Amino acid sequence: MLNRVELLGNLTHDPELRYTGQGFPYCFIRLATNRYSAGQQFTDFHFVTAWHGHAERAAQELKKGDRVLIEARLETNVISHEDGRRDERIRLVATRVL
């Protein structure tokens, strides 16, 4: 099976490095990509999470406006609410940041 996404675009913000309660580094990367359809350009915005070494390197080396290639996998995140509702959200988790 294959679960891989490739995104080439520009950072819309500086990466935000944080740490879990156990001390594991993670980083939020916000990326804008362009696509073309019927002669028009559209911009899509993506929210990617990087972990461990990818997170630390992104936070040290990247800044808003940089052009980056991100390889990621899709993960489903299930959120359970107190009233019994469940929401599923798709997350992008970086496997390579170039």
N, C-alpha and C positions, 0 to 999 in steps of 0.2 A: 504494500500500500504506500501511497505517497501523500504527504501533507506538507506542501511547501509553497510559500508565496515569495516573490521577488518584487521589491519596490525600489525604484530609482527616483529620487526627488531631492528637495531642499528642506532643511530643518526650518520650522517656523518659530522655534524657541530654543534656547540653550537646553541641553539635556539636564534633567533633574535627578541627581543621585540621592538615594535614600537607603536606609538599612532596616531590615526586619528586626523583630524583637530578639532574634537569635544572632543578629549581627551579619546576616547575609546581604550583600549589596544588590540593589536593583535600581533601574534607571528608567524614567519615562522619556520617550523620544517622540516628538511630534513632527510629522513629515507631510509635505504637500507634494502631490504628484499630478502631472497633467496627462489627459487623455483627449483623443480627438474623435469626433463622430459627426458625420454629415458636414464636414468642413468647418466645424466649430471646435474651439478648445474649451475643455472643462477642467476644473481643478478639484481634486479630491484630497481630503485631509485624513490622516491616519494617526492613530495613537498606538505606539508600539512599546512593549515592556522588554527590557534587556536585563539579564541576570548575571551575577558574578563578574568574571573578567570582562565580558562584553559591556557590562554596565559601567565598570570603573574606567575602562578605556574610552568609552563614548563620552563620559563626563569630563575626562581630562583633555581629550583631543578635539572634540567637536564643539561647534558654536552655531548660533542662529545664522541661517543663510548658507551654511555648508551644503554641498551636494554630496549625498551618500547613497550607497547601495545597501539595502537591508534584505537579508534572507530571513524568513520567519516561518513559524508554523502556526496553524490556527488551533485555538483551544476553546472549548465551551465552558463558560463559567456560570454556574447555577446559583441564583440568589433566592433564598427562601424568606418570605415576609411573615410577620407575626400573624397576619390574617389568613395565612395558608396559601397565598398566591406564590407562584414561582416564576421567576424571570430567568431566561437564558440569554447570555450575551456571548458573542464571539470575540475573543481576544487574539491579538497578534503578539507572539512571543519571539523575539529575535534569536536566531541561531548563528548569525554572522552579521557584523556591522563593518562595512568597508568604506 
